Amino acid sequence: MRTEKAIAGIFNGVVNAYNMVSSVESLPYAVFQVSENPVSSKDGVYRYDCSVVINIVAGNFDECKDISDRVMKNLLSLREDDLSVTNLTGFGETDGDIYMRKIECLIIEFV
């Protein structure tokens, strides 16, 4: 789908991103997941509601916040004819030496 390709593009020049991670050796990085739900009418599917979850992991708070701010800005710039970003939220956590920010949004992809 176009949404997953667009999501992968928001990380370019900001941070290495993966849609699945088993072992990452260096910080910072981002992991993203896109879940697509078709929305239909009697004429068929007319859009997909794509739930997006992004986790940004870094070694210090400032770096994590800077990366997440840039990613959120890039998400908001995804204003195309067939994509619309809504319900954008972000919050952070820390676990010792690791800082993580989670970004969630809904991207509506029109067919």
DSSP file (Angstrom, degrees, kcal/mol; ACC not computed):
  #  RESIDUE AA STRUCTURE BP1 BP2  ACC     N-H-->O    O-->H-N    N-H-->O    O-->H-N    TCO  KAPPA ALPHA  PHI   PSI    X-CA   Y-CA   Z-CA
    1    1 A M     >        0   0    0      0, 0.0     4,-1.2     0, 0.0     3,-0.2   0.000 360.0 360.0 360.0 157.9    0.0    0.0    0.0
    2    2 A R  H  >  +     0   0    0      1,-0.2     4,-2.5     2,-0.2     5,-0.2   0.808 360.0  64.7 -65.9 -31.0    1.0    3.6   -0.5
    3    3 A T  H  > S+     0   0    0      1,-0.2     4,-2.8     2,-0.2    -1,-0.2   0.927 100.3  48.8 -62.5 -46.4    0.9    4.3    3.2
    4    4 A E  H  > S+     0   0    0      1,-0.2     4,-2.2     2,-0.2    -1,-0.2   0.896 112.8  48.6 -62.8 -39.4    3.7    2.0    4.2
    5    5 A K  H  X S+     0   0    0     -4,-1.2     4,-1.4     2,-0.2    -1,-0.2   0.907 112.2  49.0 -65.4 -41.6    5.9    3.4    1.5
    6    6 A A  H  X S+     0   0    0     -4,-2.5     4,-0.9     2,-0.2    -2,-0.2   0.900 110.2  51.4 -64.5 -40.7    5.1    7.0    2.6
    7    7 A I  H >< S+     0   0    0     -4,-2.8     3,-1.0     1,-0.2     4,-0.4   0.923 107.0  52.8 -62.3 -45.2    5.8    6.1    6.2
    8    8 A A  H >< S+     0   0    0     -4,-2.2     3,-0.9     1,-0.2     4,-0.3   0.851 105.7  56.9 -59.5 -33.5    9.2    4.6    5.3
    9    9 A G  H >< S+     0   0    0     -4,-1.4     3,-0.9     1,-0.2    -1,-0.2   0.723  91.1  69.4 -71.3 -22.5   10.0    7.9    3.5
   10   10 A I  T << S+     0   0    0     -3,-1.0    -1,-0.2    -4,-0.9    -2,-0.2   0.683  96.0  55.5 -72.1 -14.3    9.5   10.1    6.6
   11   11 A F  T X> S+     0   0    0     -3,-0.9     3,-2.8    -4,-0.4     4,-1.8   0.616  75.3 123.7 -90.7 -13.8   12.6    8.6    8.2
   12   12 A N  T <4 S+     0   0    0     -3,-0.9     4,-0.1    -4,-0.3    -3,-0.0  -0.240  88.1   1.2 -54.5 125.6   15.0    9.5    5.4
   13   13 A G  T 34 S+     0   0    0      1,-0.1    -1,-0.3     2,-0.1     3,-0.1   0.452 126.2  72.4  77.1   0.3   17.9   11.6    6.7
   14   14 A V  T <4 S-     0   0    0     -3,-2.8     2,-0.3     1,-0.4    -2,-0.2   0.806 106.4 -27.5-109.4 -54.3   16.5   11.5   10.2
   15   15 A V     <  -     0   0    0     -4,-1.8    -1,-0.4    52,-0.1     2,-0.3  -0.982  64.9 -91.6-162.6 151.9   17.0    8.0   11.7
   16   16 A N        -     0   0    0     12,-0.5    14,-2.1    -2,-0.3     2,-0.3  -0.561  49.2-165.6 -69.1 134.4   17.4    4.3   10.5
   17   17 A A  E     -a   30   0A   0     -2,-0.3     2,-0.3    12,-0.2    14,-0.2  -0.945  13.3-173.1-130.6 148.2   13.9    2.7   10.6
   18   18 A Y  E     -a   31   0A   0     12,-2.1    14,-2.3    -2,-0.3     3,-0.1  -0.976  25.9-146.9-136.5 146.4   12.7   -0.9   10.4
   19   19 A N  S    S+     0   0    0     -2,-0.3     2,-0.3     1,-0.3    15,-0.1   0.545  96.5  17.3 -90.5  -5.7    9.3   -2.4   10.1
   20   20 A M  S    S-     0   0    0     13,-0.1     2,-0.5    -3,-0.0    -1,-0.3  -0.911  71.7-163.1-158.9 135.9   10.5   -5.3   12.3
   21   21 A V        +     0   0    0     -2,-0.3     3,-0.1    -3,-0.1    10,-0.0  -0.979  22.6 161.1-128.1 128.9   13.5   -5.6   14.5
   22   22 A S  S    S-     0   0    0     -2,-0.5     2,-0.3     1,-0.3    -1,-0.1   0.710  82.1   0.0-107.1 -37.1   15.1   -8.7   15.9
   23   23 A S        -     0   0    0      0, 0.0     2,-0.5     0, 0.0    -1,-0.3  -0.850  60.5-177.6-157.0 116.4   18.5   -7.2   16.8
   24   24 A V        -     0   0    0     -2,-0.3     3,-0.0    -3,-0.1     5,-0.0  -0.964   7.5-166.5-115.9 131.3   19.8   -3.7   16.4
   25   25 A E        +     0   0    0     -2,-0.5     2,-0.4     1,-0.1    -1,-0.1   0.632  65.6  43.7 -95.2 -14.6   23.3   -3.0   17.4
   26   26 A S  S    S-     0   0    0      2,-0.1    -1,-0.1     0, 0.0     0, 0.0  -0.984  80.0 -99.4-137.8 146.1   23.4    0.8   17.4
   27   27 A L  S    S+     0   0    0     -2,-0.4    31,-0.2    -3,-0.0     2,-0.1  -0.707  81.2  48.9 -97.5 154.0   21.2    3.7   18.7
   28   28 A P        +     0   0    0      0, 0.0   -12,-0.5     0, 0.0     2,-0.3   0.643  68.9 139.8 -85.0 164.7   19.2    5.6   17.6
   29   29 A Y  E     - B   0  57A   0     28,-2.1    28,-3.1   -14,-0.1     2,-0.3  -0.969  35.2-138.0-155.8 168.2   16.7    3.7   15.6
   30   30 A A  E     -aB  17  56A   0    -14,-2.1   -12,-2.1    -2,-0.3     2,-0.4  -0.971   6.3-160.7-131.8 148.1   13.0    3.6   14.9
   31   31 A V  E     -aB  18  55A   0     24,-2.4    24,-3.0    -2,-0.3     2,-0.3  -0.992  15.0-171.9-125.4 134.8   10.5    0.7   14.5
   32   32 A F  E     - B   0  54A   0    -14,-2.3     2,-0.4    -2,-0.4    22,-0.2  -0.944  11.1-167.7-131.7 154.3    7.2    1.2   12.8
   33   33 A Q  E     - B   0  53A   0     20,-2.2    20,-2.2    -2,-0.3     2,-0.5  -1.000   4.0-163.8-138.4 135.4    4.0   -0.9   12.3
   34   34 A V  E     - B   0  52A   0     -2,-0.4     2,-0.5    18,-0.2    18,-0.2  -0.984   2.1-169.8-122.7 124.4    1.1   -0.2    9.9
   35   35 A S  E     - B   0  51A   0     16,-2.5    16,-2.5    -2,-0.5     2,-0.4  -0.965  12.5-154.8-114.7 120.1   -2.2   -2.0   10.3
   36   36 A E  E     - B   0  50A   0     -2,-0.5    14,-0.2    14,-0.2    -2,-0.0  -0.801  11.6-175.0-101.7 133.0   -4.6   -1.5    7.4
   37   37 A N  E     - B   0  49A   0     12,-1.7    12,-2.8    -2,-0.4     2,-0.1  -0.978  21.4-135.1-125.1 117.1   -8.4   -1.7    7.8
   38   38 A P  E     - B   0  48A   0      0, 0.0     2,-0.5     0, 0.0    10,-0.2  -0.445  10.7-153.2 -72.1 143.5  -10.5   -1.5    4.6
   39   39 A V  E     - B   0  47A   0      8,-2.9     7,-2.4    -2,-0.1     8,-1.3  -0.981  21.3-170.8-117.1 124.1  -13.6    0.7    4.7
   40   40 A S  E     - B   0  45A   0     -2,-0.5     5,-0.2     5,-0.3     2,-0.2  -0.760  19.7-171.0-118.6 157.7  -16.4   -0.3    2.3
   41   41 A S  E >   - B   0  44A   0      3,-2.2     3,-1.7    -2,-0.3     0, 0.0  -0.656  56.9 -80.7-123.2-173.0  -19.6    0.8    0.9
   42   42 A K  T 3  S+     0   0    0      1,-0.3     3,-0.1    -2,-0.2    -2,-0.0   0.739 132.4  56.4 -64.7 -19.5  -22.0   -1.1   -1.3
   43   43 A D  T 3  S-     0   0    0      1,-0.3    -1,-0.3     0, 0.0     2,-0.2   0.493 119.8-101.4 -89.1  -4.3  -19.8   -0.2   -4.2
   44   44 A G  E <   -B   41   0A   0     -3,-1.7    -3,-2.2     0, 0.0    -1,-0.3  -0.724  68.0 -11.2 118.6-168.6  -16.7   -1.8   -2.6
   45   45 A V  E     +B   40   0A   0     -5,-0.2    -5,-0.3    -2,-0.2     3,-0.1  -0.509  51.1 168.9 -70.8 127.3  -13.6   -0.5   -0.7
   46   46 A Y  E     +     0   0A   0     -7,-2.4    65,-1.9     1,-0.3     2,-0.3   0.526  63.4   2.4-116.4 -11.5  -13.2    3.3   -1.0
   47   47 A R  E     -BC  39 110A   0     -8,-1.3    -8,-2.9    63,-0.3     2,-0.4  -0.984  58.0-130.8-163.2 165.0  -10.5    3.9    1.6
   48   48 A Y  E     -BC  38 109A   0     61,-2.6    61,-2.9    -2,-0.3     2,-0.7  -0.992  13.8-147.2-120.6 130.5   -8.1    2.2    4.1
   49   49 A D  E     -BC  37 108A   0    -12,-2.8   -12,-1.7    -2,-0.4     2,-0.7  -0.886  21.6-162.7 -93.4 113.1   -7.8    3.4    7.7
   50   50 A C  E     -BC  36 107A   0     57,-3.0    57,-2.8    -2,-0.7     2,-0.5  -0.869   8.0-153.9-106.7 110.6   -4.2    2.8    8.5
   51   51 A S  E     -BC  35 106A   0    -16,-2.5   -16,-2.5    -2,-0.7     2,-0.4  -0.714  17.3-163.4 -80.7 126.2   -3.2    2.7   12.2
   52   52 A V  E     -BC  34 105A   0     53,-2.8    53,-1.9    -2,-0.5     2,-0.4  -0.945  12.9-176.2-118.5 130.5    0.5    3.6   12.5
   53   53 A V  E     -BC  33 104A   0    -20,-2.2   -20,-2.2    -2,-0.4     2,-0.4  -0.996   5.4-175.8-125.0 126.5    2.7    3.1   15.6
   54   54 A I  E     -BC  32 103A   0     49,-3.0    49,-3.1    -2,-0.4     2,-0.5  -0.986   7.4-165.3-123.7 129.6    6.2    4.3   15.6
   55   55 A N  E     -BC  31 102A   0    -24,-3.0   -24,-2.4    -2,-0.4     2,-0.5  -0.973   5.2-163.9-114.0 123.7    8.7    3.7   18.4
   56   56 A I  E     -BC  30 101A   0     45,-2.8    45,-2.1    -2,-0.5     2,-0.4  -0.927   6.6-167.7-108.4 127.5   11.9    5.8   18.4
   57   57 A V  E     +BC  29 100A   0    -28,-3.1   -28,-2.1    -2,-0.5     2,-0.3  -0.957  14.7 158.7-121.0 131.4   14.7    4.6   20.6
   58   58 A A  E     - C   0  99A   0     41,-2.6    41,-2.8    -2,-0.4     3,-0.0  -0.917  47.2-116.4-145.3 169.5   17.8    6.6   21.5
   59   59 A G  S    S+     0   0    0     -2,-0.3     2,-0.3    39,-0.2    41,-0.1   0.605  95.2  29.2 -87.6 -13.6   20.6    6.8   24.1
   60   60 A N  S  > S-     0   0    0     39,-0.1     4,-2.1     1,-0.1     5,-0.2  -0.982  77.6-116.2-145.9 160.3   19.6   10.2   25.6
   61   61 A F  H  > S+     0   0    0     -2,-0.3     4,-2.8     1,-0.2     5,-0.2   0.905 110.2  51.2 -61.6 -47.3   16.5   12.3   26.1
   62   62 A D  H  > S+     0   0    0      1,-0.2     4,-2.6     2,-0.2    -1,-0.2   0.906 112.0  46.6 -61.5 -43.3   17.5   15.2   23.8
   63   63 A E  H  > S+     0   0    0      2,-0.2     4,-2.4     1,-0.2    -1,-0.2   0.916 113.2  49.5 -64.0 -43.3   18.4   13.0   20.9
   64   64 A C  H  X S+     0   0    0     -4,-2.1     4,-2.5     1,-0.2    -2,-0.2   0.917 113.3  46.2 -62.4 -44.9   15.1   11.0   21.3
   65   65 A K  H  X S+     0   0    0     -4,-2.8     4,-2.5     2,-0.2    -2,-0.2   0.909 112.0  51.0 -65.9 -42.5   13.0   14.2   21.5
   66   66 A D  H  X S+     0   0    0     -4,-2.6     4,-2.0    -5,-0.2    -2,-0.2   0.931 112.9  45.3 -61.3 -46.3   14.8   15.8   18.5
   67   67 A I  H  X S+     0   0    0     -4,-2.4     4,-2.5     1,-0.2    -2,-0.2   0.933 114.0  48.5 -63.6 -46.1   14.3   12.7   16.3
   68   68 A S  H  X S+     0   0    0     -4,-2.5     4,-2.6     1,-0.2    -1,-0.2   0.882 110.1  52.1 -65.2 -37.1   10.6   12.3   17.3
   69   69 A D  H  X S+     0   0    0     -4,-2.5     4,-2.2     2,-0.2    -1,-0.2   0.914 111.7  46.7 -62.5 -42.2    9.9   16.0   16.7
   70   70 A R  H  X S+     0   0    0     -4,-2.0     4,-2.2     2,-0.2    -2,-0.2   0.892 112.6  49.3 -67.6 -39.5   11.4   15.7   13.2
   71   71 A V  H  X S+     0   0    0     -4,-2.5     4,-2.4     2,-0.2    -2,-0.2   0.917 111.1  49.6 -65.5 -43.2    9.5   12.5   12.5
   72   72 A M  H  X S+     0   0    0     -4,-2.6     4,-2.4     2,-0.2    -2,-0.2   0.905 110.1  51.2 -62.3 -40.9    6.2   14.1   13.6
   73   73 A K  H  X S+     0   0    0     -4,-2.2     4,-1.0     1,-0.2    -1,-0.2   0.918 110.8  48.5 -61.3 -43.1    6.9   17.1   11.4
   74   74 A N  H  < S+     0   0    0     -4,-2.2     3,-0.2     1,-0.2     4,-0.2   0.876 109.3  53.2 -65.2 -37.5    7.4   14.8    8.5
   75   75 A L  H >< S+     0   0    0     -4,-2.4     3,-1.7     1,-0.2    -2,-0.2   0.930 107.0  51.6 -61.3 -44.8    4.2   12.9    9.3
   76   76 A L  H 3< S+     0   0    0     -4,-2.4    -1,-0.2     1,-0.3    -2,-0.2   0.741 102.3  61.3 -65.6 -21.7    2.3   16.1    9.3
   77   77 A S  T 3< S+     0   0    0     -4,-1.0     2,-2.3    -3,-0.2    -1,-0.3   0.478  72.9 102.2 -84.2  -0.9    3.7   17.0    5.9
   78   78 A L    <   +     0   0    0     -3,-1.7     2,-1.1    -4,-0.2    -1,-0.2  -0.305  43.3 144.5 -77.6  56.7    2.1   13.9    4.3
   79   79 A R        +     0   0    0     -2,-2.3     2,-0.2     5,-0.1     5,-0.1  -0.769  18.5 146.7-100.4  90.4   -0.6   15.9    2.7
   80   80 A E        -     0   0    0     -2,-1.1     3,-0.5     3,-0.9    -2,-0.0  -0.697  62.5-101.7-116.2 171.8   -1.3   14.3   -0.6
   81   81 A D  S    S+     0   0    0     -2,-0.2    -1,-0.0     1,-0.2    29,-0.0   0.839 122.1  33.3 -62.3 -33.0   -4.5   13.9   -2.5
   82   82 A D  S    S+     0   0    0     27,-0.1    28,-2.4    29,-0.1     2,-0.4   0.407 112.6  65.1-108.0   2.0   -4.9   10.3   -1.4
   83   83 A L  E     +D  109   0A   0     -3,-0.5    -3,-0.9    26,-0.2     2,-0.4  -0.978  51.5 179.2-127.6 140.0   -3.4   10.4    2.1
   84   84 A S  E     -D  108   0A   0     24,-1.6    24,-3.1    -2,-0.4     2,-0.4  -0.983  16.0-148.3-140.1 127.5   -4.6   12.2    5.2
   85   85 A V  E     +D  107   0A   0     -2,-0.4     2,-0.3    22,-0.2    22,-0.2  -0.805  28.3 158.5 -98.3 133.4   -3.0   12.1    8.7
   86   86 A T  E     +D  106   0A   0     20,-2.8    20,-2.9    -2,-0.4    -2,-0.0  -0.935  47.6  33.7-145.9 166.8   -5.1   12.5   11.8
   87   87 A N  E     -     0   0A   0     -2,-0.3     2,-0.5    18,-0.2    -1,-0.1   0.858  70.0-179.9  54.9  42.7   -5.1   11.7   15.5
   88   88 A L  E     +     0   0A   0     17,-0.1     2,-0.3    -3,-0.1    17,-0.2  -0.636   6.7 163.4 -79.8 122.7   -1.4   12.3   15.9
   89   89 A T  E     -D  104   0A   0     15,-2.7    15,-2.4    -2,-0.5     2,-0.3  -0.956  15.9-171.3-136.2 155.9   -0.1   11.7   19.4
   90   90 A G  E     +D  103   0A   0     -2,-0.3     2,-0.3    13,-0.2    13,-0.2  -0.993   8.7 165.6-147.8 141.8    3.3   11.2   21.0
   91   91 A F  E     -D  102   0A   0     11,-2.1    11,-3.3    -2,-0.3     2,-0.3  -0.981  19.7-136.5-152.4 158.9    4.6   10.3   24.4
   92   92 A G  E     -D  101   0A   0     -2,-0.3     2,-0.3     9,-0.3     9,-0.3  -0.767  13.3-175.8-124.3 163.3    7.8    9.1   26.0
   93   93 A E  E     -D  100   0A   0      7,-3.0     7,-2.5    -2,-0.3     2,-0.4  -0.937  11.4-148.9-144.2 163.4    9.3    6.6   28.4
   94   94 A T  E     -D   99   0A   0     -2,-0.3     5,-0.2     5,-0.2     2,-0.2  -0.995  10.1-176.8-137.5 147.7   12.7    5.9   29.8
   95   95 A D  E >   -D   98   0A   0      3,-2.6     3,-1.2    -2,-0.4     2,-0.7  -0.684  63.1 -71.6-142.3  83.0   14.3    2.6   31.0
   96   96 A G  T 3  S+     0   0    0      1,-0.3    -1,-0.1    -2,-0.2     0, 0.0  -0.552 121.0   1.6  70.6-110.9   17.7    3.2   32.4
   97   97 A D  T 3  S+     0   0    0     -2,-0.7     2,-0.4    -3,-0.1    -1,-0.3   0.386 120.3  81.0 -91.9   2.2   20.1    4.1   29.5
   98   98 A I  E <   - D   0  95A   0     -3,-1.2    -3,-2.6   -41,-0.0     2,-0.4  -0.919  57.2-164.7-116.7 134.7   17.4    3.9   26.8
   99   99 A Y  E     -CD  58  94A   0    -41,-2.8   -41,-2.6    -2,-0.4     2,-0.4  -0.963  11.5-174.7-116.0 134.4   14.9    6.6   25.9
  100  100 A M  E     -CD  57  93A   0     -7,-2.5    -7,-3.0    -2,-0.4     2,-0.4  -0.989  11.9-168.3-133.0 137.8   11.8    5.8   23.8
  101  101 A R  E     -CD  56  92A   0    -45,-2.1   -45,-2.8    -2,-0.4     2,-0.5  -0.989  12.3-151.7-122.1 135.3    9.1    7.9   22.3
  102  102 A K  E     -CD  55  91A   0    -11,-3.3   -11,-2.1    -2,-0.4     2,-0.4  -0.909   9.2-168.5-108.1 130.7    6.0    6.4   20.9
  103  103 A I  E     -CD  54  90A   0    -49,-3.1   -49,-3.0    -2,-0.5     2,-0.4  -0.970   6.7-177.6-118.4 132.1    4.1    8.1   18.1
  104  104 A E  E     +CD  53  89A   0    -15,-2.4   -15,-2.7    -2,-0.4     2,-0.3  -0.971  10.9 149.8-128.8 145.5    0.7    7.0   17.0
  105  105 A C  E     -C   52   0A   0    -53,-1.9   -53,-2.8    -2,-0.4     2,-0.5  -0.974  38.6-119.2-159.7 171.7   -1.6    8.3   14.2
  106  106 A L  E     -CD  51  86A   0    -20,-2.9   -20,-2.8    -2,-0.3     2,-0.5  -0.986  22.3-164.0-118.4 127.5   -4.3    7.3   11.8
  107  107 A I  E     -CD  50  85A   0    -57,-2.8   -57,-3.0    -2,-0.5     2,-0.6  -0.960   8.3-151.1-113.3 124.2   -3.6    7.7    8.1
  108  108 A I  E     -CD  49  84A   0    -24,-3.1   -24,-1.6    -2,-0.5     2,-0.6  -0.843  10.5-165.7 -96.2 120.8   -6.6    7.6    5.8
  109  109 A E  E     -CD  48  83A   0    -61,-2.9   -61,-2.6    -2,-0.6     2,-0.3  -0.924   8.5-149.6-111.2 112.8   -5.7    6.3    2.3
  110  110 A F  E      C   47   0A   0    -28,-2.4   -63,-0.3    -2,-0.6   -64,-0.0  -0.616 360.0 360.0 -83.8 139.9   -8.3    6.9   -0.3
  111  111 A V              0   0    0    -65,-1.9   -64,-0.1    -2,-0.3    -1,-0.1   0.427 360.0 360.0 -86.5 360.0   -8.6    4.4   -3.2
